[in-house]
Amino acid sequence: MAEEIRNSTKLARPRNWQDFERVTRDYYAESFDNHDVSLNGRQGQNQRGVDVHGNDRWHDNRLVGIQCKGLNDPEFNQNKLISPSEFRQEVEKAKTFDPNLKQFILLSTAPGDTDLDALARKLTDEHKKLGLFEVTYHGWDWFEYELYRFPRLIREYGLATFIEAPERSDVAIQIGERFASYIELANREADPGNTISLQTIARHLGEPDWRRLERIRVGTSLVSDVELRELSETLGIDTSWLIDGVGKPFSVTRGIQHEQVRPMFRRIAAYDPKTIHIVRQASPPYEAAISIEINSFRYQVFDKTYTLQSHMGGGVHNSFDLWCLIIKLRSIYGEYGGRIRSYHLPNETFNNLMSGNMFPGTLLKKARSDTWWHDFADLAFNLMPEVPTYWAVLASATSSVRGELNRVRDGADPLNLELLRWIEAADH
């Protein structure tokens, strides 16, 4: 289905040569993982055949120069192919660029061309013998495909074009039904003043006309794969579910059950969470997990679970890992009253959250927050009479973590000792 949607639309070419150069700069900044990629000089200056330049950190940090061809005429002719002689002239200009290039790319809004590809290969072979740069030609069809990797650029430069469906296609109808289902699930049991609507989603997306979303909802607009992916990522919808109907409605990061403390912390921190929710089952097996609120529309649930229990073996190490993670999170996101909340949830509610069946925002706002994460972090739980079983088990787990902590500090576990030093450090 995703490929069918991608094929139903094309990206518009930039409106003018300035936008073409800017989107080229931004694309290569992302592609090279180097935000120092920059435009070369200003209009009217001798640019020595290069409009954009930067170092490609994925390929030995080599210096790459890009020439953007529209072509050079007042109408910004976007379909006219550059001639072989003009291509050679641009390559000659690039030889004067200082410092020396390792690759020269001529990027055109004209289509790809096998003759120009062959010329680029021939020039590269000649240059190798002379110790000069590699030569590459890319047409608009190549650049269009590459831009699908970066939805932000497509949106920022207004390149997405949409085709209104003359008839409601099966694909569009099914996607529209799932989009409507997302809104219904997100509003289930929500307070009247906190409901999600097409208008509020449009404002959140920066979409000027909410009726565009209405056409998606009722299946009368074919949309690009890139727009649907941006929509799902912005709203915390599972992308496979929205596009293909596979999986559950809400986004859950899966396949990380064996992830260690440091990569798990960095995974959470990468989202710059507004609030971190640490949830725990109120009944056996008393598993705990983490969900984060990124904004009022988007949550992310992580499917790594921690079983807080007192018996020796994997349970103790599992509890110790969660304690280490909480301590590091607390050092960055604040003490009690900061950006961290904790809850005990009925097992059915916990399982629905972890499966992606329920909107985390509604679920967590309805749940009653308690202070167990803070007491656990301080290792302040003690066994007391007449407390609920889940508190008694947590107190036993806390006691086990105390024992493990003493063992590590005595030098019995060098790896976890190094982990403790990382927790106490100020950096991430």
C-alpha positions in Angstrom: 0.0 0.0 0.0 2.8 2.4 0.9 4.3 2.1 -2.6 0.9 2.6 -4.2 0.5 5.8 -2.3 4.1 7.0 -3.1 3.4 6.4 -6.8 0.2 8.4 -6.7 2.0 11.7 -6.3 5.1 13.5 -7.4 7.1 16.2 -5.7 7.0 19.7 -7.2 10.3 21.2 -8.3 11.4 24.3 -6.3 9.7 27.6 -7.3 13.0 29.4 -8.0 16.7 28.9 -8.1 17.2 30.3 -4.6 14.9 27.6 -3.1 16.7 25.0 -5.2 20.0 25.9 -3.8 18.7 26.1 -0.2 16.9 22.7 -0.3 20.0 21.2 -1.8 22.1 22.6 1.0 19.6 21.3 3.6 19.4 17.9 2.0 23.2 17.4 1.9 23.5 18.7 5.5 21.2 15.8 6.5 22.7 13.3 4.1 26.3 14.1 5.1 25.3 14.3 8.9 27.0 17.7 8.8 25.1 20.9 9.5 28.1 23.0 8.4 27.2 22.3 4.7 26.8 25.8 3.3 26.0 27.9 0.2 29.0 29.1 -1.6 29.3 32.9 -1.6 26.4 35.1 -2.7 24.8 36.1 -6.0 27.1 37.9 -8.4 30.3 36.4 -6.9 32.5 33.9 -8.8 31.5 30.6 -7.3 34.0 28.5 -9.2 31.4 26.0 -10.4 30.1 25.2 -6.8 26.8 26.4 -5.3 26.9 24.2 -2.2 29.9 22.6 -0.4 30.5 20.5 2.7 32.3 17.5 4.1 30.7 14.1 3.8 31.2 12.5 7.3 29.9 9.1 6.0 32.7 8.9 3.4 36.1 9.8 5.0 34.9 13.4 5.6 35.7 14.2 1.9 35.0 17.7 0.6 32.1 17.7 -1.9 31.0 20.5 -4.2 27.5 20.6 -5.7 26.4 22.7 -8.7 22.6 23.3 -8.9 21.3 23.5 -12.4 17.9 24.9 -13.2 19.2 26.1 -15.9 20.6 29.6 -15.9 17.8 31.5 -17.6 15.2 33.9 -16.3 12.4 31.4 -16.5 14.2 28.8 -14.4 13.8 26.2 -17.1 13.4 23.0 -15.1 13.2 20.3 -17.8 16.0 21.4 -20.2 18.9 19.0 -20.1 22.4 20.4 -19.8 24.5 19.7 -22.8 27.7 17.5 -22.6 29.9 20.6 -23.4 28.2 22.6 -20.7 28.7 19.7 -18.3 32.4 19.7 -19.1 32.6 23.5 -18.6 31.1 23.2 -15.1 33.6 20.4 -14.2 36.4 22.7 -15.4 35.2 25.5 -13.2 35.1 23.1 -10.2 38.8 22.4 -10.6 39.5 26.0 -9.5 37.6 25.6 -6.2 39.8 26.1 -3.1 40.4 23.8 -1.3 40.5 20.9 -3.7 37.3 18.8 -4.0 37.1 15.1 -3.6 33.7 14.9 -5.4 31.8 17.2 -7.7 28.0 16.7 -8.2 26.0 18.4 -10.8 22.4 18.3 -9.5 19.7 19.2 -12.0 15.9 19.8 -11.9 16.0 18.2 -15.4 15.4 14.4 -15.6 18.1 11.8 -15.2 20.1 11.1 -18.4 22.1 8.0 -19.2 24.4 9.9 -21.6 25.3 12.4 -18.8 25.8 9.5 -16.4 28.2 7.9 -18.8 30.0 11.2 -19.3 30.4 11.6 -15.5 31.9 8.1 -15.3 34.3 8.9 -18.1 35.4 12.1 -16.5 35.9 10.3 -13.2 38.2 7.7 -14.8 40.2 10.5 -16.4 40.4 12.4 -13.1 41.6 9.3 -11.2 44.7 9.2 -13.4 45.4 12.9 -12.6 44.5 12.7 -8.9 41.4 14.8 -9.3 37.9 14.6 -8.0 35.1 12.1 -8.7 32.3 13.4 -11.0 28.6 12.6 -10.6 25.4 13.7 -12.3 21.9 13.5 -10.6 18.6 14.5 -12.2 15.4 15.4 -10.5 14.0 11.9 -10.4 17.0 10.9 -8.2 16.6 13.9 -6.0 12.9 13.4 -5.6 13.4 9.9 -4.4 16.1 11.0 -1.9 13.9 13.8 -0.6 11.2 11.3 0.6 13.7 10.4 3.3 13.3 13.9 4.8 9.6 14.9 5.2 10.6 18.2 7.0 12.3 19.5 3.8 9.4 18.6 1.6 7.1 20.5 3.9 9.4 23.4 4.5 9.9 24.1 0.8 6.4 23.3 -0.3 7.4 20.5 -2.6 4.5 18.1 -1.9 1.8 18.0 -4.5 -1.4 16.0 -4.0 -3.8 14.4 -6.4 -7.5 14.6 -5.5 -9.0 11.2 -6.2 -11.8 11.3 -8.8 -13.2 8.3 -7.0 -12.7 7.1 -3.5 -10.0 4.5 -3.8 -9.9 1.5 -1.5 -6.5 2.5 -0.2 -7.6 6.0 0.6 -10.8 4.8 2.2 -9.0 2.3 4.5 -6.4 4.9 5.5 -9.2 7.4 6.2 -11.0 5.0 8.4 -7.9 4.3 10.4 -7.2 8.0 10.8 -10.8 8.5 12.0 -10.3 5.5 14.4 -7.2 7.2 15.8 -9.2 10.4 16.6 -12.0 8.4 18.2 -9.5 6.4 20.4 -7.6 9.5 21.4 -10.8 11.1 22.5 -12.2 8.1 24.4 -12.8 9.1 28.0 -11.0 12.4 27.4 -12.2 15.5 29.3 -14.4 17.8 27.1 -11.8 20.5 27.0 -9.1 18.1 26.0 -10.5 16.5 22.9 -8.6 16.2 19.6 -10.2 17.5 16.4 -9.2 18.0 12.8 -8.9 21.7 13.6 -6.5 21.1 16.6 -4.5 18.6 14.6 -4.2 21.0 11.7 -2.9 23.8 14.0 -0.4 21.4 15.6 0.9 20.3 12.1 1.0 23.9 10.8 -1.5 22.9 8.2 -3.3 26.1 7.0 -6.5 24.4 6.0 -8.1 21.7 8.2 -10.3 20.6 5.3 -7.2 18.9 3.9 -7.3 16.5 6.8 -11.0 16.1 6.3 -10.4 14.9 2.8 -7.9 12.3 4.1 -10.4 11.2 6.8 -13.2 10.5 4.3 -10.9 9.0 1.7 -11.3 11.5 -1.1 -7.7 12.6 -1.4 -4.7 10.4 -2.4 -1.7 11.5 -0.3 1.9 10.8 -0.5 3.7 8.2 1.6 5.9 11.0 3.0 2.9 13.0 4.2 1.4 10.0 5.9 4.7 9.2 7.6 5.0 12.8 8.8 1.4 12.7 10.1 1.9 9.5 12.0 5.2 10.5 13.5 3.9 13.9 14.6 0.8 12.4 16.2 2.4 9.3 17.7 0.4 6.9 15.4 2.1 3.6 14.5 3.1 4.2 10.8 2.6 0.6 9.7 -0.9 0.6 11.2 -2.0 3.9 9.5 -0.6 3.1 6.1 -0.9 -0.7 5.8 -3.3 -1.7 8.7 -0.6 -3.8 10.3 -0.1 -3.7 14.1 -1.7 -1.5 16.7 -2.8 2.2 16.5 -0.3 3.8 18.8 3.5 4.0 18.5 5.5 1.5 20.6 9.3 1.1 20.3 9.7 -2.6 20.0 12.6 -5.0 20.0 14.6 -3.4 22.9 13.9 -5.9 25.7 17.6 -6.5 26.1 18.8 -2.9 25.8 21.2 -1.8 28.5 20.8 1.2 30.8 22.9 3.7 28.8 21.4 3.2 25.4 17.9 3.1 26.9 18.6 6.5 28.6 19.8 8.0 25.4 16.8 6.7 23.5 14.5 8.5 25.9 16.6 11.7 26.0 16.6 11.9 22.2 12.9 12.8 22.3 13.5 15.7 24.7 10.4 14.5 26.7 8.0 16.9 28.3 7.1 14.2 30.9 8.4 10.8 31.7 5.9 8.3 33.0 7.1 5.2 34.9 4.3 2.7 35.1 4.1 -0.5 37.1 1.6 -3.3 37.3 -0.4 -3.5 40.5 -0.6 -7.3 40.4 1.9 -10.1 39.6 4.3 -10.2 37.9 4.7 -6.4 38.9 6.4 -5.4 35.6 7.4 -1.8 35.1 7.9 0.2 31.9 8.4 3.7 30.6 6.2 5.9 28.4 7.1 9.5 27.6 5.0 12.5 26.6 6.6 14.5 23.8 3.7 16.9 23.5 -0.1 16.8 24.1 -0.6 14.8 20.8 2.4 12.5 20.8 3.5 9.9 23.3 6.1 7.1 22.9 5.9 3.8 24.8 9.0 1.6 25.1 8.4 -2.1 25.3 11.3 -2.9 27.6 9.9 -4.1 30.9 11.5 -4.4 34.3 10.3 -7.0 36.8 10.7 -5.5 40.3 11.0 -8.5 42.6 13.2 -9.7 45.5 14.5 -13.1 44.5 18.1 -13.5 43.5 19.2 -13.8 39.8 17.8 -12.0 36.9 15.2 -10.2 38.9 17.8 -8.4 41.1 19.8 -7.3 38.0 16.6 -6.2 36.3 15.6 -4.1 39.4 19.1 -2.7 39.6 19.0 -1.6 36.0 15.7 0.2 36.5 17.1 1.9 39.6 20.2 3.1 37.6 18.0 4.4 34.8 15.7 6.3 37.2 18.7 7.9 39.0 20.1 9.1 35.7 16.7 10.4 34.5 16.2 12.2 37.8 19.6 13.9 37.5 18.5 15.4 34.1 14.8 15.8 34.4 14.4 16.9 38.0 13.6 15.7 41.5 10.1 15.0 42.9 7.7 17.5 41.3 9.8 17.7 38.1 9.1 16.0 34.8 8.9 12.4 36.1 5.6 10.7 37.2 4.9 7.2 38.4 1.8 5.1 38.5 0.5 1.7 39.5 -1.9 0.4 36.9 -4.3 -2.5 36.7 -2.6 -5.2 34.6 -5.2 -5.0 31.8 -4.5 -1.2 31.5 -0.8 -1.8 31.6 -1.0 -4.4 28.9 -3.1 -2.2 26.7 -0.6 0.6 27.0 2.3 -1.7 26.1 0.5 -3.2 23.2 -0.4 0.2 21.6 -4.1 -0.4 21.9 -4.8 2.7 23.9 -4.0 6.4 23.6 -1.4 6.9 26.3 -2.5 10.5 26.9 -6.0 9.6 28.0 -4.8 6.5 30.0 -2.2 8.4 32.0 -4.3 11.4 32.7 -7.0 9.2 34.1 -4.5 7.2 36.2 -3.7 8.2 39.7 0.0 9.2 40.1 1.8 8.0 43.2 5.4 8.5 44.5 6.8 5.0 44.2 9.5 6.0 41.7 10.9 8.6 44.0 11.0 6.3 47.1 12.5 3.6 44.9 15.2 5.9 43.7 16.0 6.9 47.2 15.9 3.2 48.3 13.6 4.4 51.0 11.0 1.6 50.9 10.9 -0.6 54.0 8.7 -3.6 54.8 5.8 -2.5 56.9 2.7 -4.4 58.1 -0.8 -3.8 56.5 0.4 -2.5 53.1 -0.9 -3.6 49.7 1.0 -6.6 48.2 2.5 -4.5 45.4 4.0 -2.2 47.9 5.4 -5.0 49.9 7.0 -6.6 46.8 8.5 -3.2 45.9 10.0 -2.9 49.4 11.6 -6.3 49.0 12.9 -5.3 45.6 14.3 -2.1 47.1 16.1 -4.1 49.7 17.6 -6.3 47.0 18.8 -3.3 45.1 20.5 -2.0 48.3 22.4 -5.3 48.6 23.4 -5.2 44.9 24.5 -1.6 45.2 26.7 -2.5 48.2 28.2 -5.4 46.3 29.1 -3.2 43.3 30.6 -0.5 45.5 32.8 -3.2 47.2 34.3 -4.0 43.7 32.5 -7.3 43.1 31.1 -6.1 39.7 33.5 -3.9 37.7 31.0 -3.3 34.8 28.2 -2.1 37.1 30.8 0.0 39.0 31.6 1.8 35.8 27.8 2.2 35.2 27.5 3.9 38.6 30.3 6.4 37.7 28.4 7.2 34.5 25.2 7.8 36.5 27.0 10.2 38.8 28.6 12.1 35.9 26.8 15.3 34.7 26.8 14.5 31.0 24.4 12.3 29.1 
